[in-house]
Amino acid sequence: MTTWPVHTVDNPLKIAVLISGGGTTLRNLLERIREDQLPLEVVLVISSSSKAKGMAYAEEADIPCEIITVAQHPDKADFSQAIFQACREKDVELVVMGGFLKQVAVPEDFVNRVVNIHPSLIPAFCGAGFYGIRVHTAVIEHGAKVSGCTVHFVDDHYDHGPIIAQSVVDVLPSDQPTDLAARVFDAECHVYPATLAAIAEGRVTVTGRQVTVKPTS
């Protein structure tokens, strides 16, 4: 069983955010932390690309940012070690993937301490090759009536770890992939910060693949 101690605004959960591109998830988290007074603190941003525009949000917020690329570390174990060692050095308690497009090997000390959000209702439309607009295109082509997003713990397989929370979005007859993507991202902007806050507040328990999230008191 995995549980977390209770954190408060005065003693926030220290998180690292992993990005690969525009950093919209990072931007949303920083806004929600500031506006909603969530018990979270972004102490590190790691980018898998030296060209990721999202690093600008880290710079604006005066958050340390490291670039760790596959080109520097072509071996997945070495790549993963570099990422998690950087997190250890900043005393990171939870690693948050925000549009991070590289697979990592999760070390023992970070099991159930890495989370991701995927833009579909796992186990549908997920796995290797399902990311970004590809997901929404596949949902529409398949004729699905609902889609959404899934917050889950990360293990050593794509989109496979225990599910923490899901948010459902209707697929409309007139939807183009970009329309559905925008509506799903709006759902992500609510469910991801709320889920991270639940972890920080000690309301999340993991037993095997079963995750329990207690409501706020």
Secondary structure, DSSP 8 states (H G I E B T S, - for coil): -B-----BTTB-EEEEEEESSS-HHHHHHHHHHHHHT-SEEEEEEEES-TT-TTHHHHHHTT--EEE--TTT--SHHHHHHHHHHHHHHTT-SEEEESS--S-----GGGTT-EEEEESS-TTSS-STT--THHHHHHHHHHT-SEEEEEEEE--SSTT-S-EEEEEEEE--TT--HHHHHHHHHHHHHHHHHHHHHHHHTT-EEEETTEEEE----
